[in-house]
Amino acid sequence: MCYGLDMFRLLAQSRITINRHVDAAENNANNMRLFEATGCGALLITDYKDNLDELFEIGKEVIAYHSPEECVELIKYYLNHPDEAQKIARAGQERTLRDHSYSLRMKQTSEILLRHLRYKKEKYKYRQPDNISSNYQYINSSQISQNLTAAWQSKEIPARQRWLVQKELNGMYAGQTPVVYQVLADALYRIA
């Protein structure tokens, strides 16, 4: 085994790097080898995961296998097709350096943390509006006016909705799942 700079040198010298996630990863691609290997310019052959295509374009930036036998076949194929392997490795490296750098991840994490800190400060900033989506009534076409058709553009709507959003966020931070999301989660769980 090698670590640190020695590991990165080895990855940079390798034509192919094989990756397999631990069982704890379940169906998610999430280990460092994805980014270490591609970032160093090696062709990455990794086990298929449900979210892998959110990180890389499969077949163009990384190669994915579904079984050990398929992995062996892919290794043989790309060893016999070095130009194709190099093209994919180069595309994987470009993607990693563009979209998966530490500086970009820290920027994204910082934005998330700042947003949550802002929400925490805003917790009691918004007052509950007198009414929201009230006074529903049927109208006929002769009652449709310019005011009604343009009402959705009112600048008051975001401020009134903000209280509702803040109330749901506060509940979520306290561990309460909004009913609409729980219904969706239950429905998806049944088909998963």
C-alpha positions as CSV (number, residue, x, y, z in Angstrom):
1,M,0.0,0.0,0.0
2,C,1.1,3.5,-0.6
3,Y,-0.2,6.8,0.8
4,G,-0.1,10.6,0.1
5,L,2.1,11.7,-2.7
6,D,3.3,8.2,-3.4
7,M,-0.3,7.1,-4.0
8,F,-1.0,10.0,-6.4
9,R,2.2,9.2,-8.3
10,L,1.1,5.6,-8.7
11,L,-2.4,6.7,-9.8
12,A,-0.9,9.1,-12.4
13,Q,1.3,6.3,-13.8
14,S,-1.4,3.7,-14.0
15,R,-3.4,3.2,-17.2
16,I,-6.4,1.8,-15.3
17,T,-7.6,2.1,-11.8
18,I,-10.2,-0.2,-10.4
19,N,-12.7,1.0,-7.8
20,R,-15.2,-0.8,-5.6
21,H,-17.2,0.8,-2.9
22,V,-17.6,-0.7,0.5
23,D,-21.0,-2.2,1.4
24,A,-21.9,0.8,3.6
25,A,-22.1,2.9,0.5
26,E,-25.1,1.0,-0.6
27,N,-26.2,2.4,-4.0
28,N,-24.3,5.6,-3.8
29,A,-21.0,6.5,-5.5
30,N,-19.2,8.4,-2.8
31,N,-15.6,7.4,-2.1
32,M,-12.4,9.4,-2.7
33,R,-11.0,7.0,-5.2
34,L,-13.5,8.3,-7.8
35,F,-11.8,11.7,-7.7
36,E,-8.3,10.7,-6.8
37,A,-7.9,8.3,-9.8
38,T,-9.7,10.6,-12.4
39,G,-7.9,13.7,-11.0
40,C,-4.6,12.0,-11.6
41,G,-5.5,11.1,-15.2
42,A,-6.1,7.3,-14.8
43,L,-9.0,5.5,-16.5
44,L,-11.4,4.7,-13.7
45,I,-13.3,1.4,-13.9
46,T,-15.7,1.5,-11.0
47,D,-18.7,-0.4,-9.7
48,Y,-22.0,1.0,-10.9
49,K,-24.0,3.1,-8.4
50,D,-27.3,4.9,-8.8
51,N,-25.9,8.4,-8.6
52,L,-22.7,7.8,-10.5
53,D,-24.1,9.6,-13.6
54,E,-24.6,12.7,-11.4
55,L,-20.8,12.8,-10.9
56,F,-19.5,11.6,-14.2
57,E,-20.8,10.7,-17.7
58,I,-20.6,7.0,-17.7
59,G,-18.8,5.6,-20.8
60,K,-17.2,9.0,-21.6
61,E,-15.5,10.1,-18.3
62,V,-15.5,6.8,-16.3
63,I,-16.4,3.2,-17.0
64,A,-18.8,1.3,-14.8
65,Y,-19.2,-2.4,-14.2
66,H,-22.1,-4.4,-12.7
67,S,-20.3,-7.7,-11.8
68,P,-16.7,-8.9,-11.2
69,E,-16.9,-10.8,-14.5
70,E,-17.9,-7.6,-16.4
71,C,-15.0,-5.7,-14.6
72,V,-12.5,-8.3,-15.9
73,E,-13.9,-8.0,-19.4
74,L,-13.7,-4.2,-19.3
75,I,-10.1,-4.3,-18.1
76,K,-9.1,-6.6,-20.9
77,Y,-11.0,-4.4,-23.4
78,Y,-9.3,-1.1,-22.4
79,L,-5.9,-2.7,-22.1
80,N,-6.3,-3.7,-25.8
81,H,-7.7,-0.3,-26.7
82,P,-5.3,2.2,-25.1
83,D,-6.3,5.2,-27.2
84,E,-9.9,4.8,-26.2
85,A,-8.9,4.4,-22.6
86,Q,-6.7,7.5,-22.7
87,K,-9.5,9.6,-24.2
88,I,-11.9,8.5,-21.4
89,A,-9.2,9.1,-18.8
90,R,-8.5,12.6,-20.1
91,A,-12.3,13.4,-20.1
92,G,-12.6,12.1,-16.5
93,Q,-9.6,14.2,-15.4
94,E,-11.1,17.3,-17.0
95,R,-14.4,16.7,-15.3
96,T,-12.8,16.2,-11.9
97,L,-10.6,19.2,-12.1
98,R,-13.5,21.3,-13.3
99,D,-16.4,20.1,-11.1
100,H,-15.0,18.1,-8.2
101,S,-12.1,20.1,-6.7
102,Y,-11.7,20.8,-2.9
103,S,-12.0,24.5,-3.5
104,L,-15.3,24.1,-5.3
105,R,-16.6,21.7,-2.6
106,M,-15.6,24.1,0.1
107,K,-17.4,27.0,-1.8
108,Q,-20.5,24.9,-2.1
109,T,-20.3,23.8,1.6
110,S,-19.8,27.4,2.6
111,E,-22.9,28.6,0.7
112,I,-25.0,25.9,2.4
113,L,-23.7,26.8,5.8
114,L,-24.2,30.5,5.2
115,R,-27.8,29.8,4.0
116,H,-28.5,27.8,7.1
117,L,-27.0,30.4,9.4
118,R,-29.1,33.1,7.6
119,Y,-32.3,30.9,8.1
120,K,-31.4,30.6,11.8
121,K,-31.2,34.4,12.2
122,E,-34.4,34.8,10.2
123,K,-36.3,32.3,12.4
124,Y,-38.5,35.0,14.1
125,K,-38.1,37.7,11.5
126,Y,-41.2,37.0,9.5
127,R,-44.6,37.5,11.0
128,Q,-47.6,35.2,10.2
129,P,-49.7,36.8,7.5
130,D,-53.4,37.4,8.3
131,N,-54.5,35.0,5.5
132,I,-52.9,33.0,2.8
133,S,-54.8,31.4,-0.1
134,S,-58.1,32.3,1.5
135,N,-61.5,33.4,0.1
136,Y,-61.5,30.9,-2.7
137,Q,-64.5,31.4,-5.0
138,Y,-65.6,30.5,-8.4
139,I,-65.8,33.3,-11.0
140,N,-67.1,33.3,-14.6
141,S,-65.1,34.6,-17.5
142,S,-66.8,38.1,-17.4
143,Q,-65.3,38.7,-13.9
144,I,-61.7,38.2,-15.1
145,S,-59.9,41.5,-14.9
146,Q,-56.4,42.7,-15.5
147,N,-55.9,42.9,-11.7
148,L,-56.7,39.2,-11.4
149,T,-54.5,38.0,-14.2
150,A,-51.6,40.0,-12.9
151,A,-52.1,39.2,-9.2
152,W,-49.5,36.4,-9.3
153,Q,-46.8,39.0,-10.0
154,S,-47.5,40.8,-6.7
155,K,-44.3,41.7,-4.8
156,E,-46.2,40.9,-1.5
157,I,-46.4,37.1,-2.3
158,P,-42.8,36.2,-1.6
159,A,-42.9,37.9,1.8
160,R,-46.1,36.2,2.7
161,Q,-44.8,32.8,1.6
162,R,-41.5,33.3,3.4
163,W,-43.2,32.9,6.7
164,L,-44.6,29.5,5.6
165,V,-41.2,28.4,4.3
166,Q,-39.5,29.5,7.5
167,K,-42.1,27.6,9.6
168,E,-41.5,24.4,7.6
169,L,-37.7,24.8,7.8
170,N,-37.9,25.3,11.5
171,G,-40.0,22.2,11.8
172,M,-37.6,20.2,9.6
173,Y,-34.6,21.3,11.7
174,A,-36.6,20.1,14.8
175,G,-37.1,16.7,13.1
176,Q,-40.6,17.1,11.9
177,T,-41.2,16.1,8.3
178,P,-43.9,18.2,6.5
179,V,-46.9,16.1,5.6
180,V,-46.5,16.6,1.8
181,Y,-42.9,15.4,1.9
182,Q,-43.8,12.4,4.1
183,V,-46.5,11.4,1.7
184,L,-44.0,11.6,-1.2
185,A,-41.4,9.6,0.8
186,D,-43.9,6.9,1.7
187,A,-45.0,6.6,-2.0
188,L,-41.5,6.4,-3.2
189,Y,-40.5,3.9,-0.5
190,R,-43.3,1.5,-1.8
191,I,-42.0,1.5,-5.3
192,A,-38.3,1.4,-4.5
